[in-house]
């Protein structure tokens, strides 16, 4: 016969004492790095934006996420009314969602624009 039979060795194979946990270690490490570099700062920024939107009041000067600057005239539950310009002695007002407000400006900023 040209091919001999192969038999499994019973005593020679050693088991991994960590149970395969070391094979998962790079994936776990990548998730931890992803959490601290991307997810956590994004959650912190969203929390600060929610706080800023909740504290909006009449007379605040804001910039929307679209880049429109204006003064808040009326605050509703989900919407605010912005005065963005004056045309022939009457204000031009725009109604936008509260979540569309990107930043709160210091008082008097609109006069310098």
C-alpha positions in Angstrom: 0.0 0.0 0.0 1.3 3.5 -0.9 -0.8 5.5 1.6 -0.5 4.8 5.3 -3.3 5.4 7.7 -3.2 8.6 9.8 -4.3 8.4 13.4 -5.2 11.4 15.7 -2.9 11.9 18.6 -4.8 11.9 21.9 -2.2 13.2 24.3 -0.2 15.7 22.4 -2.7 18.6 21.8 -2.8 21.3 24.5 -5.9 23.3 25.2 -5.9 27.2 25.2 -6.1 28.2 28.9 -7.9 31.5 28.1 -10.7 29.8 26.2 -10.2 31.8 23.0 -10.6 35.2 24.7 -7.2 36.4 23.4 -8.6 36.0 19.8 -11.4 38.4 20.6 -9.1 40.9 22.4 -8.3 43.1 19.3 -12.0 43.4 18.5 -12.8 44.4 22.0 -9.9 46.9 22.1 -11.1 48.5 18.8 -14.6 48.9 20.2 -13.2 50.7 23.3 -11.1 53.0 21.2 -14.1 53.7 18.9 -16.2 54.5 22.0 -13.8 57.1 23.4 -12.8 58.7 20.2 -16.1 58.9 18.3 -19.3 57.9 20.2 -18.7 59.6 23.6 -17.8 63.1 22.2 -20.8 63.0 19.8 -23.2 62.1 22.7 -21.7 64.9 24.8 -22.2 67.4 21.9 -25.8 66.3 21.4 -26.5 66.7 25.1 -25.1 70.3 25.1 -27.2 71.1 22.0 -30.4 69.8 23.7 -29.6 72.0 26.8 -29.1 75.1 24.6 -32.3 74.5 22.6 -34.2 74.0 25.9 -33.0 77.4 27.3 -33.9 79.5 24.2 -36.0 82.6 25.0 -37.4 85.7 23.3 -34.7 88.2 22.3 -31.8 85.7 21.9 -29.7 86.0 18.7 -29.1 82.7 17.0 -27.7 81.2 13.8 -29.5 78.3 12.2 -27.7 75.2 10.9 -28.4 76.5 7.4 -26.5 79.7 8.2 -29.4 82.2 8.7 -28.9 84.6 11.5 -31.8 86.2 13.4 -33.4 87.3 16.6 -36.0 85.1 18.3 -39.4 86.8 18.4 -41.6 84.0 19.6 -40.8 80.6 21.2 -43.2 77.7 20.8 -42.9 74.1 21.9 -41.3 72.8 18.7 -40.9 76.0 16.6 -39.4 79.4 17.1 -40.1 82.5 15.0 -37.0 84.5 13.9 -36.8 88.0 12.8 -34.2 87.9 10.0 -34.5 91.4 8.4 -36.6 94.5 8.0 -38.2 95.3 4.6 -40.1 98.6 4.2 -40.4 99.2 8.0 -41.9 95.7 8.7 -39.9 92.8 10.0 -39.3 89.7 7.9 -40.1 86.7 10.2 -39.3 83.0 9.5 -40.6 80.1 11.5 -38.1 77.2 12.0 -37.8 74.1 14.2 -35.9 74.5 17.4 -33.6 71.6 16.5 -32.5 73.6 13.4 -30.8 76.2 15.6 -27.0 75.7 15.5 -25.6 78.3 17.8 -26.5 81.0 20.2 -24.8 84.4 19.5 -23.7 87.0 22.0 -26.1 90.0 22.4 -25.5 92.7 19.8 -23.9 90.5 17.2 -26.6 91.1 14.6 -26.0 94.9 14.7 -22.4 94.3 13.6 -23.3 92.1 10.6 
